[in-house]
Amino acid sequence: MDGFIGANLMRKAIWQLDYERHIITITSSRDSLSVPPNAQNVTFHPARVGTLMIDVQLNGQTDRNVTVDLGSNGDFCSSTETLKMLKQDGLRTNTYSYGFGSAGLYGRGKEDTTWYAIIPAIRLGSLEISSQAVSFIEKRAKTIGANFFKNYRLIFDWSTNELTMIPVTPYNNASHKMFNFTHVLKDHKIFIGSVYSTRNATVDGPQLGDQVLEIDSKDYRSCSGERWC
């Protein structure tokens, strides 16, 4: 029903994504693009099909092969292996969720625990940001999603393996905002897909797998795909 434009096609040109004006520019030369002095550059190493992979420093720890994933509406997501290294340096984390954390082209992800932590220092190439929330998941790829990149005008240049980020709006994910649970659609019904908690929390509220019957006094015992969207 829906298609997507992937890196295997995009790498044949230079692309500019302007989230603010909702304009995509495709060109053969960077000279046609206006790049201000405050632009930040990140070197990437493309995967076999052109997918952008970058190295990200979290508190000085290098997180290698992080995917630039504009198909994700998330922020920074790393692995629990990286979290273990950060904990050895004294990082503390107390908030987590359990359940189905995401869904995508190939369906829902597997049940897993996601940990959340505020990282004091994050570095991508020449860009440095501080005190931002990062999620850590064991069974999912390391990614940076559109919720981060939408704050920049982006230029992708596979001829130089360089991603240029031009600041437009301040990026701010300094606290993990949560609704205590997320929901998923299955067999035209809505269920609790994941539940947020802390180490010291007591069991209260919706539980994993509970069916959602009403939202704002509206009956959701049966829910079509269109209504779900």
Sequence and secondary structure as in RCSB ss.txt:
>XXXX:A:sequence
MDGFIGANLMRKAIWQLDYERHIITITSSRDSLSVPPNAQNVTFHPARVGTLMIDVQLNGQTDRNVTVDLGSNGD
FCSSTETLKMLKQDGLRTNTYSYGFGSAGLYGRGKEDTTWYAIIPAIRLGSLEISSQAVSFIEKRAKTIGANFFK
NYRLIFDWSTNELTMIPVTPYNNASHKMFNFTHVLKDHKIFIGSVYSTRNATVDGPQLGDQVLEIDSKDYRSCSG
ERWC
>XXXX:A:secstr
      HHHHTTSEEEEETTTTEEEEES GGGS   TT EEEE    TT   EEEEEETTEEEEEEEEETT    
EEEEHHHHHHHHHTT    EEEEEE  EETTEE  EEEEEEEEEEEEEETTEEEEEEEEEEESSS  EEEHHHHT
TEEEEEETTTTEEEEEE S     S    SEEEEEETTEEEEEEEEEETT    S  TT B  EETTEE SS  H
HHH 
